[in-house]
């Protein structure tokens, strides 16, 4: 059985990714690009203040970052 994704906004997601070793690289419009230097993983996060990140988008970001749902919950 798959675990349910937590409902987070973009600020919480960015904070969790920074705790996982990602650094803000650049932002163009409403998309923030983060990079983890140790393994060169890159993720793009949509920045829409006050809105919850859709579950499919969150799942794709976690997959690209190689972070499990359990790990993500600990980073929050």
PDB file of N, CA, C and O in Angstrom:
ATOM      1  N   UNK A   1       0.837  -1.178   0.000  1.00  0.00           N
ATOM      2  CA  UNK A   1       0.000   0.000   0.000  1.00  0.00           C
ATOM      3  C   UNK A   1       0.884   1.245   0.000  1.00  0.00           C
ATOM      4  O   UNK A   1       1.807   1.359   0.806  1.00  0.00           O
ATOM      5  N   UNK A   2       0.600   2.158  -0.892  1.00  0.00           N
ATOM      6  CA  UNK A   2       1.411   3.362  -0.974  1.00  0.00           C
ATOM      7  C   UNK A   2       1.011   4.341   0.128  1.00  0.00           C
ATOM      8  O   UNK A   2      -0.142   4.400   0.556  1.00  0.00           O
ATOM      9  N   UNK A   3       1.996   5.096   0.561  1.00  0.00           N
ATOM     10  CA  UNK A   3       1.724   6.078   1.601  1.00  0.00           C
ATOM     11  C   UNK A   3       1.140   7.333   0.988  1.00  0.00           C
ATOM     12  O   UNK A   3       1.416   7.670  -0.163  1.00  0.00           O
ATOM     13  N   UNK A   4       0.332   8.016   1.771  1.00  0.00           N
ATOM     14  CA  UNK A   4      -0.274   9.258   1.325  1.00  0.00           C
ATOM     15  C   UNK A   4       0.745  10.387   1.394  1.00  0.00           C
ATOM     16  O   UNK A   4       1.524  10.485   2.343  1.00  0.00           O
ATOM     17  N   UNK A   5       0.725  11.219   0.393  1.00  0.00           N
ATOM     18  CA  UNK A   5       1.615  12.375   0.378  1.00  0.00           C
ATOM     19  C   UNK A   5       1.089  13.457   1.312  1.00  0.00           C
ATOM     20  O   UNK A   5      -0.118  13.695   1.361  1.00  0.00           O
ATOM     21  N   UNK A   6       1.976  14.115   2.053  1.00  0.00           N
ATOM     22  CA  UNK A   6       1.522  15.233   2.877  1.00  0.00           C
ATOM     23  C   UNK A   6       1.162  16.419   1.990  1.00  0.00           C
ATOM     24  O   UNK A   6       1.739  16.586   0.916  1.00  0.00           O
ATOM     25  N   UNK A   7       0.227  17.231   2.425  1.00  0.00           N
ATOM     26  CA  UNK A   7      -0.158  18.437   1.691  1.00  0.00           C
ATOM     27  C   UNK A   7       0.755  19.567   2.156  1.00  0.00           C
ATOM     28  O   UNK A   7       0.727  19.949   3.325  1.00  0.00           O
ATOM     29  N   UNK A   8       1.560  20.097   1.247  1.00  0.00           N
ATOM     30  CA  UNK A   8       2.507  21.159   1.594  1.00  0.00           C
ATOM     31  C   UNK A   8       2.407  22.292   0.578  1.00  0.00           C
ATOM     32  O   UNK A   8       1.987  22.092  -0.562  1.00  0.00           O
ATOM     33  N   UNK A   9       2.802  23.483   1.016  1.00  0.00           N
ATOM     34  CA  UNK A   9       2.891  24.595   0.068  1.00  0.00           C
ATOM     35  C   UNK A   9       4.331  24.691  -0.429  1.00  0.00           C
ATOM     36  O   UNK A   9       5.196  23.942   0.027  1.00  0.00           O
ATOM     37  N   UNK A  10       4.591  25.595  -1.350  1.00  0.00           N
ATOM     38  CA  UNK A  10       5.918  25.650  -1.965  1.00  0.00           C
ATOM     39  C   UNK A  10       7.009  26.030  -0.962  1.00  0.00           C
ATOM     40  O   UNK A  10       8.137  25.547  -1.070  1.00  0.00           O
ATOM     41  N   UNK A  11       6.693  26.885   0.008  1.00  0.00           N
ATOM     42  CA  UNK A  11       7.705  27.278   0.991  1.00  0.00           C
ATOM     43  C   UNK A  11       8.159  26.083   1.825  1.00  0.00           C
ATOM     44  O   UNK A  11       9.354  25.914   2.069  1.00  0.00           O
ATOM     45  N   UNK A  12       7.208  25.251   2.263  1.00  0.00           N
ATOM     46  CA  UNK A  12       7.543  24.059   3.050  1.00  0.00           C
ATOM     47  C   UNK A  12       8.343  23.066   2.214  1.00  0.00           C
ATOM     48  O   UNK A  12       9.277  22.440   2.716  1.00  0.00           O
ATOM     49  N   UNK A  13       7.984  22.920   0.951  1.00  0.00           N
ATOM     50  CA  UNK A  13       8.694  22.008   0.058  1.00  0.00           C
ATOM     51  C   UNK A  13      10.132  22.465  -0.160  1.00  0.00           C
ATOM     52  O   UNK A  13      11.057  21.655  -0.101  1.00  0.00           O
ATOM     53  N   UNK A  14      10.322  23.745  -0.407  1.00  0.00           N
ATOM     54  CA  UNK A  14      11.670  24.281  -0.625  1.00  0.00           C
ATOM     55  C   UNK A  14      12.517  24.111   0.626  1.00  0.00           C
ATOM     56  O   UNK A  14      13.687  23.741   0.532  1.00  0.00           O
ATOM     57  N   UNK A  15      11.943  24.376   1.798  1.00  0.00           N
ATOM     58  CA  UNK A  15      12.672  24.223   3.062  1.00  0.00           C
ATOM     59  C   UNK A  15      13.115  22.770   3.260  1.00  0.00           C
ATOM     60  O   UNK A  15      14.243  22.516   3.682  1.00  0.00           O
ATOM     61  N   UNK A  16      12.227  21.820   2.956  1.00  0.00           N
ATOM     62  CA  UNK A  16      12.557  20.400   3.102  1.00  0.00           C
ATOM     63  C   UNK A  16      13.660  20.000   2.124  1.00  0.00           C
ATOM     64  O   UNK A  16      14.563  19.246   2.486  1.00  0.00           O
ATOM     65  N   UNK A  17      13.596  20.494   0.899  1.00  0.00           N
ATOM     66  CA  UNK A  17      14.631  20.173  -0.088  1.00  0.00           C
ATOM     67  C   UNK A  17      15.979  20.760   0.325  1.00  0.00           C
ATOM     68  O   UNK A  17      17.017  20.136   0.107  1.00  0.00           O
ATOM     69  N   UNK A  18      15.972  21.948   0.917  1.00  0.00           N
ATOM     70  CA  UNK A  18      17.224  22.539   1.401  1.00  0.00           C
ATOM     71  C   UNK A  18      17.810  21.702   2.533  1.00  0.00           C
ATOM     72  O   UNK A  18      19.029  21.563   2.629  1.00  0.00           O
ATOM     73  N   UNK A  19      16.964  21.146   3.386  1.00  0.00           N
ATOM     74  CA  UNK A  19      17.447  20.264   4.457  1.00  0.00           C
ATOM     75  C   UNK A  19      18.045  18.983   3.880  1.00  0.00           C
ATOM     76  O   UNK A  19      18.904  18.359   4.503  1.00  0.00           O
ATOM     77  N   UNK A  20      17.588  18.592   2.687  1.00  0.00           N
ATOM     78  CA  UNK A  20      18.095  17.389   2.024  1.00  0.00           C
ATOM     79  C   UNK A  20      19.366  17.677   1.227  1.00  0.00           C
ATOM     80  O   UNK A  20      19.888  16.785   0.559  1.00  0.00           O
ATOM     81  N   UNK A  21      19.866  18.906   1.288  1.00  0.00           N
ATOM     82  CA  UNK A  21      21.125  19.234   0.635  1.00  0.00           C
ATOM     83  C   UNK A  21      21.005  20.012  -0.659  1.00  0.00           C
ATOM     84  O   UNK A  21      22.015  20.272  -1.314  1.00  0.00           O
ATOM     85  N   UNK A  22      19.800  20.390  -1.043  1.00  0.00           N
ATOM     86  CA  UNK A  22      19.622  21.161  -2.271  1.00  0.00           C
ATOM     87  C   UNK A  22      19.871  22.636  -1.996  1.00  0.00           C
ATOM     88  O   UNK A  22      19.602  23.132  -0.902  1.00  0.00           O
ATOM     89  N   UNK A  23      20.389  23.330  -3.007  1.00  0.00           N
ATOM     90  CA  UNK A  23      20.642  24.766  -2.908  1.00  0.00           C
ATOM     91  C   UNK A  23      19.901  25.475  -4.029  1.00  0.00           C
ATOM     92  O   UNK A  23      19.782  24.955  -5.139  1.00  0.00           O
ATOM     93  N   UNK A  24      19.408  26.665  -3.725  1.00  0.00           N
ATOM     94  CA  UNK A  24      18.731  27.460  -4.749  1.00  0.00           C
ATOM     95  C   UNK A  24      19.759  27.880  -5.790  1.00  0.00           C
ATOM     96  O   UNK A  24      20.796  28.455  -5.458  1.00  0.00           O
ATOM     97  N   UNK A  25      19.462  27.586  -7.048  1.00  0.00           N
ATOM     98  CA  UNK A  25      20.384  27.924  -8.122  1.00  0.00           C
ATOM     99  C   UNK A  25      19.920  29.177  -8.857  1.00  0.00           C
ATOM    100  O   UNK A  25      20.678  30.133  -9.016  1.00  0.00           O
ATOM    101  N   UNK A  26      18.662  29.158  -9.303  1.00  0.00           N
ATOM    102  CA  UNK A  26      18.136  30.318 -10.010  1.00  0.00           C
ATOM    103  C   UNK A  26      16.622  30.239 -10.031  1.00  0.00           C
ATOM    104  O   UNK A  26      16.032  29.203  -9.724  1.00  0.00           O
ATOM    105  N   UNK A  27      16.007  31.344 -10.397  1.00  0.00           N
ATOM    106  CA  UNK A  27      14.556  31.379 -10.524  1.00  0.00           C
ATOM    107  C   UNK A  27      14.207  32.141 -11.791  1.00  0.00           C
ATOM    108  O   UNK A  27      14.757  33.206 -12.071  1.00  0.00           O
ATOM    109  N   UNK A  28      13.286  31.572 -12.545  1.00  0.00           N
ATOM    110  CA  UNK A  28      12.801  32.248 -13.742  1.00  0.00           C
ATOM    111  C   UNK A  28      11.287  32.228 -13.672  1.00  0.00           C
ATOM    112  O   UNK A  28      10.662  31.171 -13.757  1.00  0.00           O
ATOM    113  N   UNK A  29      10.707  33.399 -13.519  1.00  0.00           N
ATOM    114  CA  UNK A  29       9.258  33.474 -13.386  1.00  0.00           C
ATOM    115  C   UNK A  29       8.808  32.796 -12.110  1.00  0.00           C
ATOM    116  O   UNK A  29       9.296  33.109 -11.025  1.00  0.00           O
ATOM    117  N   UNK A  30       7.874  31.865 -12.242  1.00  0.00           N
ATOM    118  CA  UNK A  30       7.329  31.194 -11.062  1.00  0.00           C
ATOM    119  C   UNK A  30       7.958  29.825 -10.821  1.00  0.00           C
ATOM    120  O   UNK A  30       7.375  28.997 -10.121  1.00  0.00           O
ATOM    121  N   UNK A  31       9.140  29.574 -11.389  1.00  0.00           N
ATOM    122  CA  UNK A  31       9.807  28.285 -11.202  1.00  0.00           C
ATOM    123  C   UNK A  31      11.191  28.481 -10.597  1.00  0.00           C
ATOM    124  O   UNK A  31      12.016  29.228 -11.123  1.00  0.00           O
ATOM    125  N   UNK A  32      11.430  27.796  -9.478  1.00  0.00           N
ATOM    126  CA  UNK A  32      12.709  27.857  -8.780  1.00  0.00           C
ATOM    127  C   UNK A  32      13.480  26.580  -9.075  1.00  0.00           C
ATOM    128  O   UNK A  32      12.936  25.482  -8.961  1.00  0.00           O
ATOM    129  N   UNK A  33      14.747  26.720  -9.456  1.00  0.00           N
ATOM    130  CA  UNK A  33      15.595  25.577  -9.761  1.00  0.00           C
ATOM    131  C   UNK A  33      16.547  25.356  -8.593  1.00  0.00           C
ATOM    132  O   UNK A  33      17.235  26.278  -8.156  1.00  0.00           O
ATOM    133  N   UNK A  34      16.580  24.114  -8.090  1.00  0.00           N
ATOM    134  CA  UNK A  34      17.466  23.752  -6.993  1.00  0.00           C
ATOM    135  C   UNK A  34      18.393  22.632  -7.450  1.00  0.00           C
ATOM    136  O   UNK A  34      18.009  21.794  -8.267  1.00  0.00           O
ATOM    137  N   UNK A  35      19.633  22.621  -6.914  1.00  0.00           N
ATOM    138  CA  UNK A  35      20.626  21.619  -7.284  1.00  0.00           C
ATOM    139  C   UNK A  35      21.271  21.080  -6.018  1.00  0.00           C
ATOM    140  O   UNK A  35      21.563  21.832  -5.089  1.00  0.00           O
ATOM    141  N   UNK A  36      21.497  19.747  -5.989  1.00  0.00           N
ATOM    142  CA  UNK A  36      22.254  19.125  -4.897  1.00  0.00           C
ATOM    143  C   UNK A  36      23.636  18.841  -5.457  1.00  0.00           C
ATOM    144  O   UNK A  36      23.781  18.035  -6.377  1.00  0.00           O
ATOM    145  N   UNK A  37      24.656  19.497  -4.909  1.00  0.00           N
ATOM    146  CA  UNK A  37      25.999  19.449  -5.485  1.00  0.00           C
ATOM    147  C   UNK A  37      26.669  18.086  -5.372  1.00  0.00           C
ATOM    148  O   UNK A  37      27.499  17.746  -6.216  1.00  0.00           O
ATOM    149  N   UNK A  38      26.334  17.295  -4.354  1.00  0.00           N
ATOM    150  CA  UNK A  38      27.038  16.024  -4.172  1.00  0.00           C
ATOM    151  C   UNK A  38      26.743  15.018  -5.280  1.00  0.00           C
ATOM    152  O   UNK A  38      27.612  14.220  -5.630  1.00  0.00           O
ATOM    153  N   UNK A  39      25.542  15.043  -5.833  1.00  0.00           N
ATOM    154  CA  UNK A  39      25.211  14.084  -6.892  1.00  0.00           C
ATOM    155  C   UNK A  39      24.607  14.742  -8.128  1.00  0.00           C
ATOM    156  O   UNK A  39      24.127  14.055  -9.029  1.00  0.00           O
ATOM    157  N   UNK A  40      24.632  16.073  -8.171  1.00  0.00           N
ATOM    158  CA  UNK A  40      24.152  16.842  -9.324  1.00  0.00           C
ATOM    159  C   UNK A  40      22.672  16.633  -9.649  1.00  0.00           C
ATOM    160  O   UNK A  40      22.256  16.822 -10.792  1.00  0.00           O
ATOM    161  N   UNK A  41      21.878  16.243  -8.651  1.00  0.00           N
ATOM    162  CA  UNK A  41      20.427  16.118  -8.850  1.00  0.00           C
ATOM    163  C   UNK A  41      19.851  17.520  -8.988  1.00  0.00           C
ATOM    164  O   UNK A  41      20.246  18.440  -8.272  1.00  0.00           O
ATOM    165  N   UNK A  42      18.905  17.671  -9.924  1.00  0.00           N
ATOM    166  CA  UNK A  42      18.262  18.965 -10.143  1.00  0.00           C
ATOM    167  C   UNK A  42      16.757  18.798 -10.045  1.00  0.00           C
ATOM    168  O   UNK A  42      16.197  17.814 -10.529  1.00  0.00           O
ATOM    169  N   UNK A  43      16.107  19.766  -9.416  1.00  0.00           N
ATOM    170  CA  UNK A  43      14.644  19.775  -9.349  1.00  0.00           C
ATOM    171  C   UNK A  43      14.145  21.189  -9.616  1.00  0.00           C
ATOM    172  O   UNK A  43      14.842  22.173  -9.369  1.00  0.00           O
ATOM    173  N   UNK A  44      12.933  21.262 -10.122  1.00  0.00           N
ATOM    174  CA  UNK A  44      12.276  22.537 -10.376  1.00  0.00           C
ATOM    175  C   UNK A  44      10.993  22.571  -9.560  1.00  0.00           C
ATOM    176  O   UNK A  44      10.175  21.654  -9.632  1.00  0.00           O
ATOM    177  N   UNK A  45      10.825  23.636  -8.785  1.00  0.00           N
ATOM    178  CA  UNK A  45       9.662  23.773  -7.909  1.00  0.00           C
ATOM    179  C   UNK A  45       8.825  24.962  -8.368  1.00  0.00           C
ATOM    180  O   UNK A  45       9.355  26.063  -8.519  1.00  0.00           O
ATOM    181  N   UNK A  46       7.520  24.759  -8.592  1.00  0.00           N
ATOM    182  CA  UNK A  46       6.660  25.893  -8.923  1.00  0.00           C
ATOM    183  C   UNK A  46       6.420  26.736  -7.670  1.00  0.00           C
ATOM    184  O   UNK A  46       6.090  26.203  -6.610  1.00  0.00           O
ATOM    185  N   UNK A  47       6.586  28.039  -7.797  1.00  0.00           N
ATOM    186  CA  UNK A  47       6.440  28.935  -6.648  1.00  0.00           C
ATOM    187  C   UNK A  47       5.153  29.738  -6.817  1.00  0.00           C
ATOM    188  O   UNK A  47       5.093  30.697  -7.586  1.00  0.00           O
ATOM    189  N   UNK A  48       4.127  29.321  -6.078  1.00  0.00           N
ATOM    190  CA  UNK A  48       2.848  30.027  -6.070  1.00  0.00           C
ATOM    191  C   UNK A  48       2.468  30.219  -4.607  1.00  0.00           C
ATOM    192  O   UNK A  48       1.914  29.318  -3.978  1.00  0.00           O
ATOM    193  N   UNK A  49       2.765  31.378  -4.081  1.00  0.00           N
ATOM    194  CA  UNK A  49       2.586  31.659  -2.651  1.00  0.00           C
ATOM    195  C   UNK A  49       1.185  31.320  -2.163  1.00  0.00           C
ATOM    196  O   UNK A  49       0.185  31.700  -2.772  1.00  0.00           O
ATOM    197  N   UNK A  50       1.138  30.594  -1.047  1.00  0.00           N
ATOM    198  CA  UNK A  50      -0.128  30.288  -0.400  1.00  0.00           C
ATOM    199  C   UNK A  50      -0.892  29.121  -0.994  1.00  0.00           C
ATOM    200  O   UNK A  50      -1.910  28.712  -0.437  1.00  0.00           O
ATOM    201  N   UNK A  51      -0.429  28.571  -2.115  1.00  0.00           N
ATOM    202  CA  UNK A  51      -1.140  27.454  -2.732  1.00  0.00           C
ATOM    203  C   UNK A  51      -0.444  26.144  -2.401  1.00  0.00           C
ATOM    204  O   UNK A  51       0.778  26.093  -2.259  1.00  0.00           O
ATOM    205  N   UNK A  52      -1.232  25.093  -2.280  1.00  0.00           N
ATOM    206  CA  UNK A  52      -0.703  23.761  -2.013  1.00  0.00           C
ATOM    207  C   UNK A  52      -0.148  23.172  -3.307  1.00  0.00           C
ATOM    208  O   UNK A  52      -0.745  23.319  -4.374  1.00  0.00           O
ATOM    209  N   UNK A  53       0.996  22.506  -3.200  1.00  0.00           N
ATOM    210  CA  UNK A  53       1.587  21.841  -4.361  1.00  0.00           C
ATOM    211  C   UNK A  53       0.722  20.628  -4.694  1.00  0.00           C
ATOM    212  O   UNK A  53       0.467  19.808  -3.813  1.00  0.00           O
ATOM    213  N   UNK A  54       0.263  20.490  -5.940  1.00  0.00           N
ATOM    214  CA  UNK A  54      -0.576  19.342  -6.307  1.00  0.00           C
ATOM    215  C   UNK A  54       0.148  18.016  -6.065  1.00  0.00           C
ATOM    216  O   UNK A  54       1.365  17.942  -6.236  1.00  0.00           O
ATOM    217  N   UNK A  55      -0.584  16.963  -5.668  1.00  0.00           N
ATOM    218  CA  UNK A  55       0.041  15.678  -5.340  1.00  0.00           C
ATOM    219  C   UNK A  55       0.900  15.099  -6.461  1.00  0.00           C
ATOM    220  O   UNK A  55       1.979  14.573  -6.190  1.00  0.00           O
ATOM    221  N   UNK A  56       0.454  15.181  -7.698  1.00  0.00           N
ATOM    222  CA  UNK A  56       1.239  14.648  -8.812  1.00  0.00           C
ATOM    223  C   UNK A  56       2.545  15.393  -9.003  1.00  0.00           C
ATOM    224  O   UNK A  56       3.575  14.788  -9.299  1.00  0.00           O
ATOM    225  N   UNK A  57       2.502  16.708  -8.832  1.00  0.00           N
ATOM    226  CA  UNK A  57       3.702  17.535  -8.947  1.00  0.00           C
ATOM    227  C   UNK A  57       4.671  17.214  -7.819  1.00  0.00           C
ATOM    228  O   UNK A  57       5.874  17.088  -8.046  1.00  0.00           O
ATOM    229  N   UNK A  58       4.149  17.083  -6.604  1.00  0.00           N
ATOM    230  CA  UNK A  58       4.987  16.757  -5.454  1.00  0.00           C
ATOM    231  C   UNK A  58       5.644  15.394  -5.638  1.00  0.00           C
ATOM    232  O   UNK A  58       6.833  15.236  -5.360  1.00  0.00           O
ATOM    233  N   UNK A  59       4.883  14.414  -6.100  1.00  0.00           N
ATOM    234  CA  UNK A  59       5.421  13.066  -6.323  1.00  0.00           C
ATOM    235  C   UNK A  59       6.552  13.104  -7.365  1.00  0.00           C
ATOM    236  O   UNK A  59       7.573  12.436  -7.198  1.00  0.00           O
ATOM    237  N   UNK A  60       6.368  13.881  -8.433  1.00  0.00           N
ATOM    238  CA  UNK A  60       7.390  13.993  -9.477  1.00  0.00           C
ATOM    239  C   UNK A  60       8.655  14.675  -8.946  1.00  0.00           C
ATOM    240  O   UNK A  60       9.767  14.263  -9.275  1.00  0.00           O
ATOM    241  N   UNK A  61       8.484  15.716  -8.128  1.00  0.00           N
ATOM    242  CA  UNK A  61       9.637  16.413  -7.552  1.00  0.00           C
ATOM    243  C   UNK A  61      10.412  15.475  -6.634  1.00  0.00           C
ATOM    244  O   UNK A  61      11.642  15.436  -6.687  1.00  0.00           O
ATOM    245  N   UNK A  62       9.708  14.717  -5.793  1.00  0.00           N
ATOM    246  CA  UNK A  62      10.378  13.778  -4.887  1.00  0.00           C
ATOM    247  C   UNK A  62      11.089  12.682  -5.674  1.00  0.00           C
ATOM    248  O   UNK A  62      12.184  12.264  -5.300  1.00  0.00           O
ATOM    249  N   UNK A  63      10.474  12.212  -6.763  1.00  0.00           N
ATOM    250  CA  UNK A  63      11.107  11.189  -7.599  1.00  0.00           C
ATOM    251  C   UNK A  63      12.387  11.748  -8.226  1.00  0.00           C
ATOM    252  O   UNK A  63      13.420  11.079  -8.225  1.00  0.00           O
ATOM    253  N   UNK A  64      12.323  12.969  -8.759  1.00  0.00           N
ATOM    254  CA  UNK A  64      13.499  13.596  -9.367  1.00  0.00           C
ATOM    255  C   UNK A  64      14.604  13.832  -8.341  1.00  0.00           C
ATOM    256  O   UNK A  64      15.788  13.745  -8.665  1.00  0.00           O
ATOM    257  N   UNK A  65      14.213  14.131  -7.104  1.00  0.00           N
ATOM    258  CA  UNK A  65      15.182  14.390  -6.037  1.00  0.00           C
ATOM    259  C   UNK A  65      15.681  13.104  -5.391  1.00  0.00           C
ATOM    260  O   UNK A  65      16.600  13.132  -4.572  1.00  0.00           O
ATOM    261  N   UNK A  66      15.077  11.977  -5.758  1.00  0.00           N
ATOM    262  CA  UNK A  66      15.426  10.672  -5.189  1.00  0.00           C
ATOM    263  C   UNK A  66      15.200  10.661  -3.672  1.00  0.00           C
ATOM    264  O   UNK A  66      16.053  10.220  -2.902  1.00  0.00           O
ATOM    265  N   UNK A  67      14.019  11.161  -3.266  1.00  0.00           N
ATOM    266  CA  UNK A  67      13.631  11.214  -1.859  1.00  0.00           C
ATOM    267  C   UNK A  67      12.333  10.430  -1.697  1.00  0.00           C
ATOM    268  O   UNK A  67      11.375  10.648  -2.438  1.00  0.00           O
ATOM    269  N   UNK A  68      12.306   9.515  -0.725  1.00  0.00           N
ATOM    270  CA  UNK A  68      11.090   8.738  -0.474  1.00  0.00           C
ATOM    271  C   UNK A  68      10.093   9.577   0.326  1.00  0.00           C
ATOM    272  O   UNK A  68      10.443  10.617   0.884  1.00  0.00           O
ATOM    273  N   UNK A  69       8.855   9.107   0.368  1.00  0.00           N
ATOM    274  CA  UNK A  69       7.821   9.824   1.118  1.00  0.00           C
ATOM    275  C   UNK A  69       8.171   9.841   2.602  1.00  0.00           C
ATOM    276  O   UNK A  69       7.961  10.848   3.277  1.00  0.00           O
ATOM    277  N   UNK A  70       8.708   8.723   3.119  1.00  0.00           N
ATOM    278  CA  UNK A  70       9.094   8.662   4.538  1.00  0.00           C
ATOM    279  C   UNK A  70      10.198   9.673   4.841  1.00  0.00           C
ATOM    280  O   UNK A  70      10.141  10.382   5.845  1.00  0.00           O
ATOM    281  N   UNK A  71      11.210   9.733   3.957  1.00  0.00           N
ATOM    282  CA  UNK A  71      12.296  10.694   4.146  1.00  0.00           C
ATOM    283  C   UNK A  71      11.756  12.122   4.110  1.00  0.00           C
ATOM    284  O   UNK A  71      12.153  12.971   4.908  1.00  0.00           O
ATOM    285  N   UNK A  72      10.844  12.369   3.172  1.00  0.00           N
ATOM    286  CA  UNK A  72      10.275  13.706   3.024  1.00  0.00           C
ATOM    287  C   UNK A  72       9.533  14.124   4.289  1.00  0.00           C
ATOM    288  O   UNK A  72       9.656  15.266   4.734  1.00  0.00           O
ATOM    289  N   UNK A  73       8.764  13.204   4.868  1.00  0.00           N
ATOM    290  CA  UNK A  73       8.041  13.515   6.112  1.00  0.00           C
ATOM    291  C   UNK A  73       9.012  13.904   7.228  1.00  0.00           C
ATOM    292  O   UNK A  73       8.721  14.800   8.019  1.00  0.00           O
ATOM    293  N   UNK A  74      10.161  13.235   7.293  1.00  0.00           N
ATOM    294  CA  UNK A  74      11.155  13.554   8.329  1.00  0.00           C
ATOM    295  C   UNK A  74      11.786  14.925   8.095  1.00  0.00           C
ATOM    296  O   UNK A  74      12.171  15.606   9.045  1.00  0.00           O
ATOM    297  N   UNK A  75      11.889  15.325   6.831  1.00  0.00           N
ATOM    298  CA  UNK A  75      12.501  16.615   6.497  1.00  0.00           C
ATOM    299  C   UNK A  75      11.582  17.799   6.773  1.00  0.00           C
ATOM    300  O   UNK A  75      12.047  18.933   6.889  1.00  0.00           O
ATOM    301  N   UNK A  76      10.278  17.543   6.880  1.00  0.00           N
ATOM    302  CA  UNK A  76       9.318  18.635   7.103  1.00  0.00           C
ATOM    303  C   UNK A  76       9.426  19.217   8.495  1.00  0.00           C
ATOM    304  O   UNK A  76       8.688  20.141   8.837  1.00  0.00           O
TER     305      UNK A  76
END
